[in-house]
């Protein structure tokens, strides 16, 4: 098959270690928890030794009187301060290791803050990340060169868009850049050839809504996987997507800095990628150490999400011994500011989650705050006095009388670089 040959040719050229690392991951997925933990500690020690080549970590280890050359116990490791994005930005060059890497990839990410972080990723790190995704695909009977629909990005300049289309064509995929109904409608005839759909979960949800509105549930015999990434997958997304396409959306969790943290198996559980990262749960917030980030060490990094890890004694029916990530509640952003108090933006997640599970309300919403003590709810759903009353009652359980609510019905919700955010603050920090 031409696309398989193109993929392997491109992989050998761009990522020489990708195929060997995939082979190693296929082997390690059959290991016991003890074997995985031992391997994880070996990779952690290797990372810490490499980190000594970075001026930032060299000074940090000296100040803390820590020696990466010896075997660290968990107490030693936890002496390292939590790394945040501000430090990655302020100490960018000092965090890069001083080494003549034969091959580096330039990366940039802005995340939810809009601050652009740039860093250089060594080939082994980049290839491992790709191999981790490929392994996850194989859990669902999918190969990366299979025909696919990709919901990603936003409107690039004409030159970049042309380059993107050429690369997409070589990878047997077609891509959507926006939420417009006419754009979504144009892909419907092409869906019968698609083996997998992936990208922003909100855009996949919008396509599913359009399918149900325009043609009804589809029979797609070739479709094996729908993968959502970069955004929360809400319960009502799953119901709509299952009705439209006949299967649930699975989840991939990670970030440019952290690599792939977890991938959902065929049994519906998200397994931590132990071979590539070490995850800590501190006050329900995730700290991640990227074990392959030798050119730009990411150690105890505050990614900004709240999580819940599964019971360590639980055995997944799929047979993997990798720990389970039970829930990623969402990105921690700016606080909601009431008349007298502050509330985490995750409050919105619980309000609308409760409305779905307790009242059966499938709401497509976004909250904006322009002034203290007032929250603007924008919904694509038809507004009615009863719907507003239900939302006010549920919101009142969290805000009391500390927040005035304003409702607006809109056709589409505002995105940030293609990502749908459930809360956007317009109040200066």
C-alpha positions in Angstrom: 0.0 0.0 0.0 1.4 3.4 -1.1 0.5 5.2 2.2 2.1 2.5 4.3 5.3 2.8 2.3 5.2 6.6 2.4 4.8 6.5 6.2 7.7 4.1 6.7 9.9 6.1 4.4 9.0 9.3 6.1 9.5 7.8 9.6 13.0 6.5 8.7 13.9 9.9 7.3 12.5 12.1 10.0 12.4 9.8 13.0 15.0 7.1 12.7 14.3 5.6 16.2 10.5 5.5 15.8 10.1 1.9 14.7 12.6 0.5 17.2 10.8 2.4 20.0 7.4 1.2 18.9 8.8 -2.4 18.9 10.0 -1.8 22.5 6.6 -0.4 23.5 4.8 -3.4 22.1 7.1 -5.6 24.3 6.7 -3.5 27.5 3.0 -3.3 27.3 3.0 -7.0 28.4 5.1 -6.3 31.5 4.0 -6.5 35.1 3.5 -3.4 37.2 6.7 -4.1 39.0 8.7 -4.4 35.8 7.1 -1.1 34.5 8.0 0.7 37.8 11.6 -0.5 37.7 11.9 0.6 34.1 10.4 3.9 34.9 12.9 4.5 37.7 15.8 3.7 35.3 14.5 6.2 32.8 14.1 8.8 35.6 17.6 8.4 36.7 18.8 8.7 33.1 16.8 11.9 32.7 18.2 13.4 35.9 21.8 12.7 34.8 21.1 14.4 31.5 19.5 17.3 33.3 22.9 18.1 34.9 23.9 19.5 31.5 21.3 22.2 31.8 22.6 25.3 33.7 19.2 25.6 35.4 19.2 22.1 36.9 22.9 22.1 37.6 22.4 25.1 39.9 19.3 23.5 41.4 20.9 20.2 42.2 23.9 22.1 43.8 21.6 24.3 45.9 19.6 21.2 47.1 22.7 19.1 47.5 21.3 16.4 45.3 23.4 14.0 43.3 21.6 12.4 40.3 24.5 9.9 39.8 23.2 7.9 42.7 19.9 6.1 43.1 17.3 8.6 44.3 14.5 7.7 46.7 11.1 9.3 46.3 11.8 11.8 49.1 14.9 13.1 47.2 12.9 13.5 44.0 10.2 15.4 45.7 12.7 17.9 47.0 12.8 19.3 43.5 10.5 22.3 43.2 7.4 22.2 41.0 8.1 23.5 37.5 5.6 25.8 36.0 5.2 27.4 32.6 6.4 30.8 33.8 9.8 29.1 34.7 10.0 27.4 31.3 9.5 30.8 29.7 11.8 32.8 32.0 14.6 30.2 32.2 14.2 28.8 28.7 17.8 28.7 27.5 19.1 27.6 30.9 16.7 24.6 31.0 18.1 23.4 27.6 20.9 20.9 28.0 24.3 21.8 26.7 25.0 19.0 24.2 25.6 18.8 20.4 22.4 16.9 19.6 22.7 15.5 16.1 19.0 16.2 15.4 16.6 18.6 17.1 13.0 19.6 16.4 11.8 23.1 17.1 8.5 23.1 19.0 6.2 25.8 20.1 3.0 25.8 22.2 0.9 28.5 23.7 -1.6 26.4 25.7 -4.5 28.1 27.3 -2.5 31.2 28.4 -1.6 32.5 25.0 2.0 32.7 26.1 4.2 31.1 23.4 6.6 28.6 24.7 9.4 27.4 22.4 11.8 24.6 23.0 14.0 22.1 21.1 13.1 18.4 21.2 15.7 15.7 20.6 15.0 13.0 18.1 14.5 10.2 20.6 12.0 12.2 22.6 10.0 13.2 19.4 10.1 9.6 18.1 9.0 8.1 21.4 6.0 10.4 21.5 5.0 9.3 18.0 5.6 5.7 18.9 3.3 6.0 21.9 0.5 7.3 19.8 1.0 4.6 17.2 0.9 1.9 20.0 -2.4 3.4 21.2 -3.8 3.2 17.7 -2.9 -0.4 17.5 -5.0 -1.1 20.6 -8.0 -0.2 18.4 -6.9 -2.0 15.2 -5.8 1.3 13.5 -2.6 2.1 11.7 -1.5 5.8 11.3 -1.5 5.5 7.5 -5.2 4.5 7.4 -7.6 6.9 5.8 -8.5 9.5 8.4 -10.3 12.8 9.1 -8.4 15.3 11.2 -10.0 18.1 13.1 -7.1 20.4 14.0 -5.7 23.9 13.6 -7.2 27.1 12.4 -7.0 29.1 9.2 -3.3 29.4 8.3 -1.9 31.7 5.7 -2.1 30.5 2.1 1.5 29.2 2.0 1.2 27.3 5.3 -2.1 25.9 4.3 -0.7 24.6 1.0 2.2 22.9 2.8 -0.3 21.4 5.3 -2.5 20.1 2.6 0.5 18.4 0.9 1.6 16.8 4.1 -2.0 15.7 4.8 -2.3 14.1 1.4 0.9 12.1 2.0 -0.5 10.9 5.3 -3.9 9.8 3.8 -5.9 12.3 5.7 -8.1 15.3 5.1 -8.5 18.1 7.6 -11.1 20.6 8.7 -10.1 24.0 9.9 -13.4 25.5 11.2 -16.8 24.8 12.7 -18.9 26.3 9.9 -21.9 24.0 9.1 -21.1 24.3 5.3 -17.6 23.0 6.0 -18.8 20.1 8.1 -21.5 19.3 5.6 -18.9 19.0 2.8 -17.2 16.1 4.5 -20.3 13.9 4.8 -19.9 12.0 1.5 -16.2 11.2 2.4 -16.9 9.6 5.7 -17.6 6.1 4.4 -13.9 5.7 3.5 -12.6 6.9 6.9 -10.9 4.4 9.3 -10.5 6.9 12.1 -11.5 10.4 13.1 -9.4 12.5 15.5 -8.8 16.0 16.8 -10.6 18.5 18.8 -13.5 16.8 20.6 -15.8 19.9 20.3 -15.4 19.8 16.5 -16.1 16.1 16.3 -19.2 16.7 18.4 -20.4 19.4 16.1 -20.0 17.1 13.1 -22.0 14.4 14.9 -24.8 17.0 15.6 -24.8 17.9 12.0 -25.0 14.3 10.9 -28.0 13.7 13.2 -29.7 16.9 12.0 -29.1 16.4 8.3 -29.0 12.6 7.5 -29.5 10.7 10.7 -27.2 7.9 12.1 -24.5 6.7 9.7 -23.3 3.2 9.0 -19.6 3.4 8.6 -18.2 -0.1 8.3 -14.6 1.0 8.0 -14.6 3.3 11.1 -12.6 1.8 13.9 -11.7 4.7 16.2 -12.8 8.2 17.1 -10.2 10.0 19.2 -10.7 13.3 21.0 -7.8 15.3 22.2 -6.8 18.7 23.6 -10.2 19.4 25.1 -12.5 17.9 27.7 -14.9 15.2 26.4 -18.3 16.0 27.9 -20.8 13.3 28.6 -23.3 14.7 26.1 -20.6 14.6 23.5 -20.3 10.9 23.9 -24.1 10.3 23.6 -24.3 12.4 20.4 -21.2 10.9 18.8 -22.4 7.3 19.6 -25.8 8.0 18.0 -24.2 9.5 14.9 -21.3 7.2 14.3 -22.1 4.0 16.3 -19.1 4.2 18.7 -17.8 6.2 21.6 -15.0 8.7 21.3 -11.8 7.6 23.0 -9.4 9.9 24.7 -5.7 10.7 24.3 -4.2 12.9 27.0 -0.9 14.8 26.8 0.8 18.1 25.9 3.7 19.2 23.7 5.9 19.6 26.8 4.8 16.4 28.6 4.3 14.1 25.7 1.6 11.4 25.7 0.6 10.9 29.3 -2.3 8.5 28.8 -4.2 6.7 26.1 -7.6 4.9 26.2 -7.6 1.2 25.7 -10.3 -0.9 24.0 -11.9 -1.6 27.4 -12.5 2.1 27.9 -9.8 2.9 30.5 -7.1 5.5 30.1 -3.7 3.9 30.9 -0.7 6.0 32.0 2.2 5.9 29.6 4.7 4.7 32.3 7.5 4.1 29.8 7.5 7.8 28.9 6.4 9.8 31.9 6.1 9.8 35.7 2.8 11.2 37.0 2.2 12.6 40.5 -1.1 13.6 41.9 -0.7 16.5 44.4 -3.9 18.0 45.8 -5.7 16.4 42.8 -3.5 18.3 40.4 -1.2 16.5 37.9 2.6 16.9 38.0 4.3 15.2 35.1 7.9 14.3 34.4 8.7 13.6 30.8 11.3 10.8 31.0 12.5 11.3 27.4 12.9 15.1 27.5 16.7 15.0 27.5 17.2 18.2 25.5 14.8 20.3 27.5 14.1 18.4 30.8 10.5 18.6 32.0 10.6 17.6 35.7 7.7 17.8 38.1 5.8 20.1 35.7 2.5 21.6 36.7 0.5 21.0 33.5 -2.6 22.8 34.9 -5.2 20.0 35.0 -6.9 18.3 37.9 -7.0 14.5 37.7 -8.2 11.5 39.6 -6.1 8.3 39.4 -7.8 4.9 39.5 -7.6 2.2 42.2 -4.0 0.7 42.0 -5.5 -2.7 42.7 -7.9 -2.6 39.8 -7.1 -5.0 36.9 -8.2 -3.7 33.5 -9.9 -6.3 31.2 -7.5 -5.4 28.4 -4.7 -6.9 30.3 -2.4 -3.8 30.6 -0.8 -3.4 34.0 -0.3 0.4 33.4 -2.1 2.5 36.1 -5.4 4.0 35.1 -6.2 7.7 34.8 -9.8 7.8 35.9 -10.6 11.4 35.1 -9.1 14.6 33.7 -11.4 17.3 35.0 -10.1 20.0 32.8 -7.7 22.8 32.4 -7.2 25.1 35.4 -7.6 28.6 34.2 -8.4 32.0 35.6 -10.7 32.1 38.6 -14.3 33.2 38.4 -14.5 36.4 40.4 -17.7 37.0 42.4 -18.8 40.1 44.3 -16.9 39.0 47.3 -15.3 35.6 46.5 -13.3 33.7 43.9 -14.2 30.3 42.4 -12.2 27.9 40.4 -13.1 27.8 36.7 -13.8 24.0 37.2 -17.0 25.1 39.0 -18.5 25.4 35.6 -17.6 21.8 34.7 -19.5 20.6 37.8 -22.6 22.8 37.2 -23.1 21.6 33.7 -22.1 18.0 34.5 -24.8 17.9 37.2 -27.4 19.5 34.8 -26.7 16.7 32.3 -26.7 13.7 34.7 -29.5 15.0 37.0 -31.7 16.9 34.6 -30.8 15.3 31.3 -29.9 18.8 29.9 -27.4 18.6 27.0 -26.0 22.1 27.0 -23.4 23.5 24.6 -22.1 26.4 26.7 -19.4 28.9 27.2 -19.0 31.4 30.1 -17.5 34.8 29.8 -16.6 37.3 32.6 -16.3 41.0 31.8 -16.8 42.3 35.3 -16.6 41.1 38.9 -19.7 39.5 40.2 -21.3 38.9 36.8 -21.0 35.8 34.6 -22.3 35.7 31.0 -23.5 32.3 29.9 -23.6 31.8 26.1 -25.4 28.8 24.8 -26.1 27.4 21.4 -29.3 25.8 22.8 -32.6 27.6 22.5 -33.1 29.6 25.7 -36.3 29.4 27.6 -37.4 30.7 31.0 -37.4 27.1 32.4 -33.9 26.4 31.1 -32.6 29.7 32.6 -34.3 28.8 35.9 -32.6 25.3 35.9 -29.1 26.8 35.3 -29.7 29.5 37.9 -30.7 26.9 40.5 -27.7 24.7 39.8 -25.3 27.7 39.7 -26.7 29.0 42.9 -25.5 25.9 44.7 -22.0 27.0 44.0 -22.2 30.8 43.9 -25.1 31.6 46.1 -26.0 35.3 45.5 -22.4 36.2 44.8 -22.7 36.0 41.0 -25.3 37.7 38.7 -26.0 35.6 35.7 -26.7 36.9 32.1 -27.8 34.5 29.3 -27.2 34.9 25.6 -28.2 32.5 22.8 -25.5 32.3 20.1 -25.0 30.3 16.9 -21.4 29.4 17.6 -19.0 29.6 20.5 -15.7 31.5 20.6 -12.6 29.4 20.0 -8.9 30.1 20.8 -6.6 28.8 18.1 -9.2 26.2 17.2 -9.8 25.1 20.8 -13.2 25.5 22.5 -12.8 26.9 26.0 -15.6 26.6 28.5 -14.5 29.8 30.3 -12.9 33.0 29.0 -12.1 35.8 31.4 -11.8 39.3 30.1 -10.8 40.7 33.5 -7.2 41.8 33.8 -5.3 39.9 36.4 
